[in-house]
């Protein structure tokens, strides 16, 4: 069973596109390490997912967003939101937990690899899953097979944006910080992360 040699590393980032498996892995890691867990989706989400949730139907502005913007524009828009609205809040959380000496796991698509450099107190890993796996997970979560063609189109646009995000993410993930999940269980991924983290040498 892997252990962390670098005991001073207090913040672990888990990034990746939507439905890559971040939430389950981050929950497992936080439980294993005894760290607090934060999802960037809870900090600020824009514009929201284009399918109904327990809170209600898809708002008109969300339908318009996915129904009118190109895939590239959808990606650019959400990246602007991540950088300007989410990243500052994540930095604040990291700083707060470092002051308190508390461990923290943060997961979310808002954790773009180029914005986070490893240090003695921070490490980041990014998940990648096969395109068809991501598409299948999103459509299952959305209830795709029972949707109207108009609603299914919006989900397809979300899928396209998610896959476009991953394709671009793969170009910039630092060496040693990518985990291609494929069929690995959450427990196996947890072990892989801990082993990689133990071997990292912060710059």
ABEGO torsion letter per residue (X at the ends): XBBBABAABABBBBBEBBGAGAAAAAAAAAAAAGBBBBBAAAABBOAEBABBBAAEBBBAAAAAAAAABBAAAAAAAAAAAAAAAAAAAAAAAAAAAAAAGBBBBBBEAABBAAABBBBAABBBBBBBBBAAAAAAAAAAAAGAAABBAAAAAAAAAAAAAAAAAAAAAAAABBBGABBBAEABBAAAAAAAAAAAAAABBBX
